[in-house]
């Protein structure tokens, strides 16, 4: 019968041979998931024997990881700021970069009953984190995908956060409404770049990554469609590709964008684009 120690070591060696990054961490996380324990608890009982049924389930997950499947899908969950999220293959796995975006944005968002919309919400991670940290906000999550929106609803329930969920294409569900704050992490990968991305990315929904017009399709739409939906002084927080700063800056050239600035991620790459709206006077 295998022990925790044996399984972790065997799986780590196997994943390393398959060139899987952070192989030992993956091996430990997957075993903790199967055993319904915290990862660090494994070390308290490292020589404990594991039942054959659990070993078989573990081997299946390790094999899937070796084939490149993202850890978040295997664990069916992720942490995002102070939220615990359910994940499915219908949504992107939340990135550390997106946590940075929300953390930066919260500096500009007061705890007041204002309207925040999280467009292309996916798992709901950004809007739900905002609601968690600014409970007075009125938060709406929207997505074109019903499957993604179902995941976002489950995450709102899991985190006991009261939000509204709307299905539709970008701003279509908000006809006649106005927002004080907008979050959006839209698709921004070009058709040329997409095939070159790491293997894990190709397990995620293609439509959540791929954008036409060299990856700029949704920024052009937002620049054109957002103004009627914004209150005076509204702030918009976008994630962008690390090489898209100049192009996105040019897209939002209109005079009603009174402030435009890029913020960098921890790798010092331009990844976040922030705007402030002030309607042009007649």
Buried (B, 14 or more C-beta within 10 A) or exposed (E): EBBBBBBBEBBBEBBEEEEBEEBBBBBBBBBBBBBEBEBEEBEEEEEEEBEEEBBEBBBEBBBBBBEBBBBBBBBEBBEBBEBEBBBBBBBBBBBEBBBBBBEBBBEEBEEEEBBBBBBBBBBBBBBBBBBBBBEEBBBBBBBBBEEBBBBBBBBBEBBEBEBBBBBBEBBEBBEEEEBBBBBBBBBBBBEEBBEEEEEBBEBBBEEBBBBEEBBBBBBBBBBEEBBEBBBEEBBBBBBBBEEBBEBBBEBBEEEBBEEBEBBBBEEEBBBBBBBBBBBEEE
